[in-house]
Amino acid sequence: MTVTIVGSQLGDEGKGGIVDVFGDDADVVVRYQGGDNAGHTVVHEGEEYKLSLVPSGAIRGKVNVLGNGCVVNPRTLFEELDTLRERGLDPDVRVAERAHVILPYHRLLDGIEEEVKSEDDDEIGTTGRGIGPTYEDKAGRRGVRVGDLLDPDVLRERLEYAVPQKRALVEDVFGLDVADLDDPDALDVDALYDEFSEYGERLAEEGMTVNAGSFLADRMADGANVMLEGAQGTILDIDHGNYPYVTSSNPTAGGACTGTGLAPGVVGDGEVIGIVKAYLSRVGSGPMPTELGGVPGDTPGYDGDPENPRTEREELAVYIRDEGHEYGTVTGRPRRVGWLDVPMLRHAARANGFTGLAVNHVDTLAGLDEVKVGHTYTLDGEELRTMPATTEQWGECEANLRTFDGWEDADWAAVAEEGYEALPENARTYLEYLEDELGAPVYAVGVGPGRSETVVRENPF
């Protein structure tokens, strides 16, 4: 059977932790979209492992697949594999031959374009790792696929077609001198060919490449359990998210089909678990109707001015941000935080067909006298129960809040060990409200960062 793990919000919901919790019963763990911009931390036997591309199952001896819907940076892939091997692990990672390759010029252009957009406060908040430009080349039929790395003649042909276009873009559109770039080799056909043909040789020598759809179908025919792991979240989906503040692929459950080669019926006959953070966080610009306080430079219309109405809620925003460690892991930049946005979750539940929920960070809200959610929106005098189709309309929505009694702090490790009924009563009321609104039962409740600090109510396998 399959279990598909989907972020229901704006990413950073704690998907990796839930993959880790439920992954023991999986034989194969598959990433079906995204690239090395989707960092996650796995704790195993007291050891912490930080991964950005390799699926979580690599730590636990599972077979891992980067599906055709992924974009793969071979530099990152082999750095992570080498690091894991140095720490005594033997990860089994396969890569779809149809997956597209992130090349140095993709990262170069990602940084240039985001810098240009920042001048007009239109930046998307990308990681600068070349994800968007790689998917752009995929759609434009000028991409390099993993299978191309295995054939030197094809690789050179692809590079000789694409690189002059990228050089013209840098020089003629952005007005930059290639010689002045930090990495001029990013636009040198020979340098790229030498490096990436070597990656192709290593992929071949280690037998890492697969025809993903056939490989997975064969494993399932043999009785294997397959976990399908999405990156980012539903509201960052290129089709179903708040465009243009989105990623360049489909984190929704439908992406598990196109990103692996498994049929919709295969995914639909399995479980689809929506991962929910008990409040909302966001990186970068874009609407956020339930936002508390604000982050200058990210929150539209907020500049930190003490006279700004948002400042009244800043103390609560800082409390949740600190308790939830909502700061960039590299930059330390504060993330935007707000109450749970239920119209957003209704949209996610419809788009994905959740059969179960995992709600994380319930412990972060402990100690508050009251906890609120955005239950509905008001737009142009009309009450809405789900997100409008355009980002501009969403930005005009006002959240109608519903208030719940808060819950006390607890010995969360003991709660996780004892089970769901050990959760504070008011927290259970909050969770049962979500079950009713989203039409899916809560399978797991995250009450701390470690694997052992998850209340497992039902195992989807």
Secondary structure by P-SEA (a helix, b strand, c coil): cbbbbbbccccccaaaaaaaaacccccbbbbccccccbbbbbbcccbbbbbccccccccccccccccccccccaaaaaaaaaaaaaaccccbbbbbcccccccaaaaaaaaaaaaaaaaacccccccccaaaaaaaaaaacccccaaaaacaaaaaaaaaacaaaaaaaaccccccccccccccccccaaaaaaaaaaaaaaaaaaccccaaaaaaaaaaaabbbbbbbbccccccccccccccccccccccaaaaaaaccccaaaaaabbbbbbbccbbbbccccccccccccccccccccccccccccccaaaaaaaaaaaacccccccccccccccccaaaaaaaaaaccccbbbbcccccccccccccccccccccccccccccccaaaaaacccbbbbbbbbbbcaaaaaaaaccccccaaaaaaaaaaaaaacccccbbbccccccccccccccc
